[in-house]
């Protein structure tokens, strides 16, 4: 019996109808309900079972992923402070990376589980899913072609997080922009530049990444002195200044190795360049270079060593002024016999004698 017949059966009889006809319609409706109640019950129980299994599976998967992330964080905290932990990223960096990975995995798992449950529920209503799946496939292909840049950004962001190419707080050079990473997303990475500006870089546009905050950095300083200076004295002064710097805070933590003098980098007629380098904490090379230049300059001033590259030295005695500096150049018209003067002299009229 169709639902339209059921609706017709439950309608109130017309005033002119007989009681027998109303009783017959009520009986038909009761029979239809008696025939189909088992189907309703079966469908309802199937839907409830599918929803319960999907929710329970989603909760179990999310809890398993959360425990996995917690275990990764505990292992990162265990190596922090050790020699191995010094070579690896810090615990906060590992925690941020693991949380990002866990968020992506939880979202993917929820989408797959709930999407499958929704399709099974539609199948329980005896809905033909073939046209729906075909339409979804066509829409997915069209969306993939139309939003391929969005898909590229998303996939690039996932691999950047999984491969730990950079994290929040790192100083990176992304080619299109450089600065400190303040937020890592699946589509866009935010960088703060040297002047405070914020760069929004799409992950799909990043072709190369130069991470300046992983491993260690190198501080390099070029010291230019006169070619007549004693190299042994120059090296001794630089070494003493660097050793004193390495004993003071916070440079004792930022310097990961002794300051080395690599030797002469260039020798010219008026100057020579001494190359100084040091291994530093990641991202602290610029500060170490500035402090090292400051200390070397002060040590050179105390030792009487003059550096080259600034304002040129003034002579000891003031030079006398040139007395002809204010005189103008001689003119060709000053001489009466010059061709210019003769050409400018008017010709006298001839005399007429009577």
DRENDO-1510 file (C-alpha; in Angstrom, 1 decimal, always signed):
<recs>
REC; n; res; u; v; w
REC; 1; UNK; +0.0; +0.0; +0.0 .
REC; 2; UNK; +1.4; +3.4; -1.0 .
REC; 3; UNK; +1.8; +6.3; +1.4 .
REC; 4; UNK; -0.8; +8.2; -0.6 .
REC; 5; UNK; -3.4; +5.5; +0.2 .
REC; 6; UNK; -2.4; +5.8; +3.8 .
REC; 7; UNK; -2.9; +9.6; +3.8 .
REC; 8; UNK; -6.3; +9.0; +2.1 .
REC; 9; UNK; -7.2; +6.5; +4.7 .
REC; 10; UNK; -6.5; +8.7; +7.7 .
REC; 11; UNK; -8.4; +11.6; +6.3 .
REC; 12; UNK; -11.7; +12.3; +8.0 .
REC; 13; UNK; -14.7; +11.1; +6.1 .
REC; 14; UNK; -16.9; +13.5; +4.3 .
REC; 15; UNK; -20.2; +14.4; +6.0 .
REC; 16; UNK; -22.2; +12.4; +3.5 .
REC; 17; UNK; -20.0; +9.3; +3.7 .
REC; 18; UNK; -21.1; +6.1; +5.5 .
REC; 19; UNK; -19.5; +4.7; +8.6 .
REC; 20; UNK; -18.7; +1.5; +6.8 .
REC; 21; UNK; -16.5; +3.3; +4.3 .
REC; 22; UNK; -14.6; +5.1; +7.2 .
REC; 23; UNK; -14.1; +1.8; +9.0 .
REC; 24; UNK; -12.8; +0.2; +5.8 .
REC; 25; UNK; -10.2; +3.1; +5.3 .
REC; 26; UNK; -9.1; +2.8; +8.9 .
REC; 27; UNK; -8.7; -0.9; +8.6 .
REC; 28; UNK; -6.6; -0.5; +5.4 .
REC; 29; UNK; -4.4; +2.1; +7.2 .
REC; 30; UNK; -3.9; -0.3; +10.2 .
REC; 31; UNK; -3.1; -3.1; +7.9 .
REC; 32; UNK; -0.5; -1.0; +6.0 .
REC; 33; UNK; +1.2; -0.1; +9.3 .
REC; 34; UNK; +1.1; -3.7; +10.5 .
REC; 35; UNK; +2.8; -4.8; +7.2 .
REC; 36; UNK; +5.5; -2.2; +7.3 .
REC; 37; UNK; +6.4; -1.8; +10.9 .
REC; 38; UNK; +9.0; -4.4; +10.7 .
REC; 39; UNK; +10.7; -2.6; +7.8 .
REC; 40; UNK; +10.6; +0.6; +9.8 .
REC; 41; UNK; +12.1; -1.0; +12.9 .
REC; 42; UNK; +14.8; -2.7; +10.8 .
REC; 43; UNK; +15.8; +0.5; +9.1 .
REC; 44; UNK; +15.8; +2.5; +12.3 .
REC; 45; UNK; +17.9; -0.1; +14.1 .
REC; 46; UNK; +20.3; -0.2; +11.2 .
REC; 47; UNK; +20.6; +3.6; +11.2 .
REC; 48; UNK; +21.2; +3.7; +15.0 .
REC; 49; UNK; +23.7; +1.0; +14.8 .
REC; 50; UNK; +25.6; +2.7; +12.0 .
REC; 51; UNK; +25.7; +6.0; +13.9 .
REC; 52; UNK; +26.7; +4.4; +17.1 .
REC; 53; UNK; +29.6; +2.5; +15.5 .
REC; 54; UNK; +30.7; +5.6; +13.6 .
REC; 55; UNK; +30.8; +7.7; +16.7 .
REC; 56; UNK; +32.5; +5.0; +18.8 .
REC; 57; UNK; +35.1; +4.5; +16.0 .
REC; 58; UNK; +35.7; +8.2; +15.7 .
REC; 59; UNK; +36.2; +8.6; +19.5 .
REC; 60; UNK; +38.6; +5.6; +19.6 .
REC; 61; UNK; +40.7; +6.9; +16.6 .
REC; 62; UNK; +40.9; +10.4; +18.0 .
REC; 63; UNK; +42.0; +9.0; +21.5 .
REC; 64; UNK; +44.6; +6.8; +19.8 .
REC; 65; UNK; +46.0; +9.8; +17.9 .
REC; 66; UNK; +46.0; +11.9; +21.0 .
REC; 67; UNK; +47.9; +9.3; +23.0 .
REC; 68; UNK; +50.4; +9.0; +20.1 .
REC; 69; UNK; +51.0; +12.7; +20.1 .
REC; 70; UNK; +51.4; +12.7; +23.9 .
REC; 71; UNK; +54.0; +9.9; +23.6 .
REC; 72; UNK; +55.9; +11.9; +21.0 .
REC; 73; UNK; +55.9; +14.9; +23.3 .
REC; 74; UNK; +57.2; +12.9; +26.2 .
REC; 75; UNK; +60.0; +11.5; +24.1 .
REC; 76; UNK; +61.0; +15.0; +23.1 .
REC; 77; UNK; +61.0; +16.2; +26.7 .
REC; 78; UNK; +63.2; +13.2; +27.6 .
REC; 79; UNK; +66.0; +14.2; +25.3 .
REC; 80; UNK; +65.8; +17.9; +26.1 .
REC; 81; UNK; +68.9; +19.1; +27.9 .
REC; 82; UNK; +71.1; +16.2; +26.7 .
REC; 83; UNK; +73.8; +16.2; +24.0 .
REC; 84; UNK; +71.3; +14.7; +21.6 .
REC; 85; UNK; +68.7; +17.2; +22.5 .
REC; 86; UNK; +71.1; +20.0; +21.7 .
REC; 87; UNK; +71.3; +18.8; +18.1 .
REC; 88; UNK; +67.5; +18.4; +17.8 .
REC; 89; UNK; +64.8; +21.0; +18.0 .
REC; 90; UNK; +63.5; +22.0; +21.4 .
REC; 91; UNK; +60.5; +20.4; +23.1 .
REC; 92; UNK; +58.2; +23.3; +22.4 .
REC; 93; UNK; +59.0; +23.1; +18.7 .
REC; 94; UNK; +58.4; +19.3; +18.8 .
REC; 95; UNK; +55.1; +19.9; +20.6 .
REC; 96; UNK; +53.8; +22.4; +18.1 .
REC; 97; UNK; +54.8; +20.1; +15.2 .
REC; 98; UNK; +53.1; +17.1; +16.8 .
REC; 99; UNK; +50.0; +19.0; +17.6 .
REC; 100; UNK; +49.7; +20.2; +14.0 .
REC; 101; UNK; +50.2; +16.6; +12.7 .
REC; 102; UNK; +47.6; +15.3; +15.2 .
REC; 103; UNK; +45.1; +18.0; +14.1 .
REC; 104; UNK; +45.5; +17.0; +10.5 .
REC; 105; UNK; +45.2; +13.3; +11.2 .
REC; 106; UNK; +42.2; +13.8; +13.4 .
REC; 107; UNK; +40.4; +15.8; +10.8 .
REC; 108; UNK; +41.1; +13.3; +8.0 .
REC; 109; UNK; +39.9; +10.4; +10.2 .
REC; 110; UNK; +36.7; +12.2; +11.2 .
REC; 111; UNK; +36.0; +13.0; +7.5 .
REC; 112; UNK; +36.5; +9.4; +6.4 .
REC; 113; UNK; +34.5; +7.8; +9.2 .
REC; 114; UNK; +31.6; +10.3; +9.2 .
REC; 115; UNK; +31.5; +10.3; +5.4 .
REC; 116; UNK; +31.3; +6.5; +5.2 .
REC; 117; UNK; +28.6; +6.5; +7.9 .
REC; 118; UNK; +26.5; +9.0; +6.0 .
REC; 119; UNK; +26.7; +7.0; +2.8 .
REC; 120; UNK; +25.7; +3.8; +4.7 .
REC; 121; UNK; +22.7; +5.6; +6.2 .
REC; 122; UNK; +21.5; +6.8; +2.8 .
REC; 123; UNK; +21.8; +3.2; +1.6 .
REC; 124; UNK; +19.7; +2.0; +4.5 .
REC; 125; UNK; +16.9; +4.2; +3.1 .
REC; 126; UNK; +17.2; +2.3; -0.1 .
REC; 127; UNK; +18.5; +5.4; -2.0 .
REC; 128; UNK; +20.4; +4.6; -5.1 .
REC; 129; UNK; +23.9; +5.9; -4.5 .
REC; 130; UNK; +25.3; +5.4; -8.0 .
REC; 131; UNK; +24.1; +8.7; -9.4 .
REC; 132; UNK; +25.1; +10.5; -6.2 .
REC; 133; UNK; +28.7; +9.1; -6.3 .
REC; 134; UNK; +28.9; +9.8; -10.0 .
REC; 135; UNK; +27.9; +13.4; -9.5 .
REC; 136; UNK; +30.3; +13.7; -6.5 .
REC; 137; UNK; +33.1; +12.3; -8.7 .
REC; 138; UNK; +32.4; +14.8; -11.5 .
REC; 139; UNK; +32.1; +17.7; -9.0 .
REC; 140; UNK; +35.4; +16.6; -7.4 .
REC; 141; UNK; +37.2; +16.6; -10.8 .
REC; 142; UNK; +35.8; +20.0; -11.6 .
REC; 143; UNK; +36.7; +21.3; -8.2 .
REC; 144; UNK; +40.2; +19.8; -8.6 .
REC; 145; UNK; +40.8; +21.6; -11.9 .
REC; 146; UNK; +39.2; +24.9; -10.7 .
REC; 147; UNK; +40.9; +25.0; -7.3 .
REC; 148; UNK; +44.2; +23.3; -8.2 .
REC; 149; UNK; +46.1; +26.1; -6.5 .
REC; 150; UNK; +44.2; +25.5; -3.3 .
REC; 151; UNK; +44.9; +21.8; -3.5 .
REC; 152; UNK; +48.6; +22.4; -4.2 .
REC; 153; UNK; +48.8; +24.8; -1.2 .
REC; 154; UNK; +47.1; +22.2; +1.1 .
REC; 155; UNK; +49.3; +19.3; +0.1 .
REC; 156; UNK; +52.4; +21.5; +0.3 .
REC; 157; UNK; +51.4; +22.6; +3.8 .
REC; 158; UNK; +50.9; +18.9; +4.9 .
REC; 159; UNK; +54.3; +17.9; +3.7 .
REC; 160; UNK; +56.0; +20.9; +5.2 .
REC; 161; UNK; +54.6; +20.0; +8.6 .
REC; 162; UNK; +55.3; +16.3; +8.3 .
REC; 163; UNK; +58.9; +16.9; +7.1 .
REC; 164; UNK; +59.5; +19.6; +9.8 .
REC; 165; UNK; +60.9; +22.1; +7.2 .
REC; 166; UNK; +60.3; +25.0; +9.6 .
REC; 167; UNK; +58.2; +25.9; +12.7 .
REC; 168; UNK; +56.9; +28.8; +14.7 .
REC; 169; UNK; +59.8; +31.0; +15.8 .
REC; 170; UNK; +62.2; +30.0; +13.0 .
REC; 171; UNK; +63.9; +32.5; +10.8 .
REC; 172; UNK; +63.5; +31.4; +7.2 .
REC; 173; UNK; +64.2; +32.6; +3.7 .
REC; 174; UNK; +61.3; +31.4; +1.5 .
REC; 175; UNK; +62.5; +33.1; -1.7 .
REC; 176; UNK; +59.4; +35.3; -2.1 .
REC; 177; UNK; +59.8; +36.6; +1.5 .
REC; 178; UNK; +62.0; +36.2; +4.5 .
REC; 179; UNK; +61.6; +36.7; +8.2 .
REC; 180; UNK; +60.4; +35.0; +11.4 .
REC; 181; UNK; +57.7; +32.4; +11.2 .
REC; 182; UNK; +54.7; +33.4; +13.4 .
REC; 183; UNK; +52.1; +30.9; +12.1 .
REC; 184; UNK; +52.2; +27.7; +10.1 .
REC; 185; UNK; +49.0; +26.7; +8.4 .
REC; 186; UNK; +48.0; +24.1; +5.8 .
REC; 187; UNK; +47.5; +26.8; +3.2 .
REC; 188; UNK; +49.3; +29.9; +4.2 .
REC; 189; UNK; +52.5; +30.6; +6.3 .
REC; 190; UNK; +52.8; +33.9; +8.1 .
REC; 191; UNK; +56.3; +35.6; +8.3 .
REC; 192; UNK; +57.3; +38.7; +10.1 .
REC; 193; UNK; +59.9; +40.7; +8.2 .
REC; 194; UNK; +62.8; +42.7; +9.5 .
REC; 195; UNK; +60.8; +45.9; +9.6 .
REC; 196; UNK; +57.7; +44.4; +11.3 .
REC; 197; UNK; +55.7; +43.7; +8.2 .
REC; 198; UNK; +53.7; +40.4; +8.0 .
REC; 199; UNK; +54.1; +38.3; +4.9 .
REC; 200; UNK; +51.3; +35.9; +3.9 .
REC; 201; UNK; +53.1; +33.2; +1.8 .
REC; 202; UNK; +51.1; +30.5; +0.1 .
REC; 203; UNK; +52.6; +27.1; +0.7 .
REC; 204; UNK; +52.3; +26.2; -3.0 .
REC; 205; UNK; +54.4; +29.1; -4.0 .
REC; 206; UNK; +57.4; +28.2; -1.9 .
REC; 207; UNK; +60.0; +26.5; -4.1 .
REC; 208; UNK; +62.8; +26.5; -1.6 .
REC; 209; UNK; +63.3; +27.1; +2.1 .
REC; 210; UNK; +66.4; +28.3; +3.8 .
REC; 211; UNK; +66.0; +27.7; +7.6 .
REC; 212; UNK; +68.4; +29.8; +9.6 .
REC; 213; UNK; +67.3; +28.4; +12.9 .
REC; 214; UNK; +68.1; +24.7; +12.6 .
REC; 215; UNK; +71.4; +23.1; +13.6 .
REC; 216; UNK; +73.8; +26.0; +14.1 .
REC; 217; UNK; +74.8; +29.3; +12.6 .
REC; 218; UNK; +78.1; +30.9; +11.6 .
REC; 219; UNK; +79.1; +34.4; +12.6 .
REC; 220; UNK; +81.7; +36.0; +10.3 .
REC; 221; UNK; +83.5; +39.3; +10.8 .
REC; 222; UNK; +86.0; +41.0; +8.5 .
REC; 223; UNK; +88.5; +43.2; +10.2 .
REC; 224; UNK; +90.4; +45.7; +8.0 .
REC; 225; UNK; +93.6; +47.2; +9.3 .
REC; 226; UNK; +96.6; +49.0; +7.8 .
REC; 227; UNK; +99.1; +46.9; +5.9 .
REC; 228; UNK; +101.9; +48.1; +8.2 .
REC; 229; UNK; +100.3; +46.6; +11.3 .
REC; 230; UNK; +101.9; +43.7; +13.0 .
REC; 231; UNK; +99.9; +40.5; +12.2 .
REC; 232; UNK; +101.0; +38.8; +15.4 .
REC; 233; UNK; +99.8; +41.7; +17.5 .
REC; 234; UNK; +96.5; +41.9; +15.6 .
REC; 235; UNK; +95.8; +38.1; +16.1 .
REC; 236; UNK; +96.7; +38.3; +19.8 .
REC; 237; UNK; +94.3; +41.3; +20.4 .
REC; 238; UNK; +91.5; +39.6; +18.6 .
REC; 239; UNK; +92.0; +36.3; +20.4 .
REC; 240; UNK; +92.0; +38.0; +23.9 .
REC; 241; UNK; +88.8; +40.0; +23.0 .
REC; 242; UNK; +87.1; +36.8; +21.8 .
REC; 243; UNK; +88.1; +34.8; +24.9 .
REC; 244; UNK; +86.8; +37.6; +27.2 .
REC; 245; UNK; +83.6; +37.6; +25.3 .
REC; 246; UNK; +83.1; +33.9; +25.6 .
REC; 247; UNK; +83.3; +34.0; +29.4 .
REC; 248; UNK; +80.5; +36.5; +29.8 .
REC; 249; UNK; +76.7; +36.0; +29.7 .
REC; 250; UNK; +74.8; +35.6; +27.5 .
REC; 251; UNK; +77.6; +35.1; +25.0 .
REC; 252; UNK; +78.8; +32.0; +26.7 .
REC; 253; UNK; +75.6; +30.2; +25.7 .
REC; 254; UNK; +75.3; +31.7; +22.2 .
REC; 255; UNK; +78.8; +30.8; +21.3 .
REC; 256; UNK; +79.0; +27.1; +20.4 .
REC; 257; UNK; +82.6; +27.0; +19.7 .
REC; 258; UNK; +85.8; +29.1; +20.0 .
REC; 259; UNK; +86.3; +32.2; +17.8 .
REC; 260; UNK; +88.7; +31.3; +15.1 .
REC; 261; UNK; +91.0; +33.6; +13.0 .
REC; 262; UNK; +91.0; +32.1; +9.5 .
REC; 263; UNK; +93.8; +34.4; +8.3 .
REC; 264; UNK; +94.1; +37.1; +5.7 .
REC; 265; UNK; +91.2; +37.3; +3.4 .
REC; 266; UNK; +92.5; +40.1; +1.2 .
REC; 267; UNK; +95.7; +42.2; +1.0 .
REC; 268; UNK; +95.6; +45.6; -0.8 .
REC; 269; UNK; +97.9; +48.5; -1.1 .
REC; 270; UNK; +96.1; +50.5; +1.6 .
REC; 271; UNK; +94.6; +47.8; +3.8 .
REC; 272; UNK; +94.5; +44.1; +4.7 .
REC; 273; UNK; +91.4; +42.1; +5.8 .
REC; 274; UNK; +91.5; +39.5; +8.6 .
REC; 275; UNK; +88.7; +37.0; +8.6 .
REC; 276; UNK; +87.2; +36.0; +12.0 .
REC; 277; UNK; +84.5; +33.3; +12.4 .
REC; 278; UNK; +82.6; +31.5; +15.1 .
REC; 279; UNK; +79.9; +28.8; +15.4 .
REC; 280; UNK; +76.8; +30.2; +17.2 .
REC; 281; UNK; +73.4; +29.2; +18.4 .
REC; 282; UNK; +70.8; +29.1; +15.6 .
REC; 283; UNK; +69.5; +32.5; +14.8 .
REC; 284; UNK; +72.0; +34.4; +17.0 .
REC; 285; UNK; +74.8; +34.9; +14.4 .
REC; 286; UNK; +73.9; +38.6; +13.8 .
REC; 287; UNK; +74.0; +39.5; +17.5 .
REC; 288; UNK; +77.3; +37.7; +17.9 .
REC; 289; UNK; +78.8; +39.5; +14.9 .
REC; 290; UNK; +77.8; +42.9; +16.3 .
REC; 291; UNK; +79.2; +42.2; +19.8 .
REC; 292; UNK; +82.4; +40.8; +18.3 .
REC; 293; UNK; +82.9; +43.9; +16.2 .
REC; 294; UNK; +82.3; +46.1; +19.2 .
REC; 295; UNK; +84.9; +44.3; +21.4 .
REC; 296; UNK; +87.5; +44.1; +18.6 .
REC; 297; UNK; +87.2; +47.8; +18.0 .
REC; 298; UNK; +87.7; +48.7; +21.7 .
REC; 299; UNK; +90.6; +46.3; +22.0 .
REC; 300; UNK; +92.2; +47.8; +18.9 .
REC; 301; UNK; +91.8; +51.3; +20.3 .
REC; 302; UNK; +93.5; +50.3; +23.5 .
REC; 303; UNK; +96.4; +48.6; +21.6 .
REC; 304; UNK; +96.9; +51.5; +19.3 .
REC; 305; UNK; +95.8; +49.6; +16.1 .
REC; 306; UNK; +93.9; +51.7; +13.6 .
REC; 307; UNK; +91.2; +50.1; +11.6 .
REC; 308; UNK; +90.6; +51.0; +7.9 .
REC; 309; UNK; +87.2; +51.6; +6.3 .
REC; 310; UNK; +85.8; +54.5; +8.2 .
REC; 311; UNK; +86.4; +58.3; +7.7 .
REC; 312; UNK; +89.9; +58.9; +6.2 .
REC; 313; UNK; +92.4; +60.3; +8.5 .
REC; 314; UNK; +92.9; +64.1; +8.4 .
REC; 315; UNK; +96.4; +65.5; +7.9 .
REC; 316; UNK; +98.2; +66.8; +11.0 .
REC; 317; UNK; +98.9; +70.3; +9.6 .
REC; 318; UNK; +96.3; +72.4; +7.9 .
REC; 319; UNK; +97.0; +73.0; +4.2 .
REC; 320; UNK; +97.5; +76.7; +3.1 .
REC; 321; UNK; +94.9; +78.1; +0.8 .
REC; 322; UNK; +95.7; +78.6; -2.9 .
REC; 323; UNK; +95.9; +82.4; -3.5 .
REC; 324; UNK; +94.8; +81.9; -7.2 .
REC; 325; UNK; +91.7; +79.9; -6.3 .
REC; 326; UNK; +89.4; +83.0; -6.4 .
REC; 327; UNK; +90.9; +84.4; -9.6 .
REC; 328; UNK; +89.1; +83.9; -12.9 .
REC; 329; UNK; +90.8; +82.6; -16.0 .
REC; 330; UNK; +92.4; +85.2; -18.3 .
REC; 331; UNK; +90.2; +86.5; -21.1 .
REC; 332; UNK; +91.2; +86.5; -24.8 .
REC; 333; UNK; +89.8; +90.1; -25.0 .
REC; 334; UNK; +92.4; +91.3; -22.5 .
REC; 335; UNK; +95.1; +91.5; -25.2 .
REC; 336; UNK; +94.6; +94.2; -27.9 .
REC; 337; UNK; +96.6; +92.2; -30.4 .
REC; 338; UNK; +94.6; +88.9; -30.0 .
REC; 339; UNK; +92.4; +87.8; -33.0 .
REC; 340; UNK; +89.3; +88.1; -30.8 .
REC; 341; UNK; +90.0; +91.7; -29.9 .
REC; 342; UNK; +90.9; +92.7; -33.4 .
REC; 343; UNK; +87.7; +91.1; -34.8 .
REC; 344; UNK; +85.7; +93.0; -32.2 .
REC; 345; UNK; +87.3; +96.5; -32.9 .
REC; 346; UNK; +85.2; +98.6; -35.3 .
REC; 347; UNK; +86.9; +99.6; -38.6 .
REC; 348; UNK; +87.7; +103.3; -38.8 .
REC; 349; UNK; +86.1; +105.2; -41.8 .
REC; 350; UNK; +88.6; +106.3; -44.4 .
REC; 351; UNK; +89.7; +109.9; -44.4 .
REC; 352; UNK; +88.6; +112.1; -47.4 .
REC; 353; UNK; +91.2; +114.7; -48.4 .
REC; 354; UNK; +90.3; +117.7; -50.4 .
</recs>
